[in-house]
Amino acid sequence: MRGYFEIGIYNIKTAINIGTLWRSAYQLGASGIFTIGKRYSEQASDTVKAYRHIPMREFLTFDEFCEARPKGARLIGIEMGGKPLSSYSHPEQAIYLLGAEDSGLPTDIMKQCDNVIAIETIKIESYNVAVAGSLVMYHRLISRGIK
């Protein structure tokens, strides 16, 4: 499959979500994961040792992240109120950005995204941040063809 993607979380609050997202990212073919801002301590939920297979980068600020962002990669925000994931066509090179568990993505950051997508629900809009990221990565995999 052509292209690549990374996934990260802005201002993540809970360390366990990093490990869960990291493991899913490894399983679903991500090139890497990242965090912006650090409110968590070390994580312990990565039971497949995904750190040995895909890197995690940590950025202190959104500006620092933007400076290191791969050329040509589209920044895709994942936030309630965005375009429905079910009809979203994933770009070849993508950087997916989730918001913090308690506050989501700030409006000023969503404005800098090329697209903002949301995951449909039957009940309440909100998902656990690691689950939301996993669902988006899975959708990318099946909609672009599993190879």
Buried (B, 14 or more C-beta within 10 A) or exposed (E): EEBBBBBBBBBBBBBBBBBBBBBBBBBBBBBBBBBBBEEBEEBEBBEEEBBEEBBBBBBEEBEBBEEEBEEEBBBBBBBBEBEEBEEBEBBEBBBBBBBBBEEBBBEEBBEEBEBBBBBEEEEEEEBBBBBBBBBBBEBBBEBBEEE
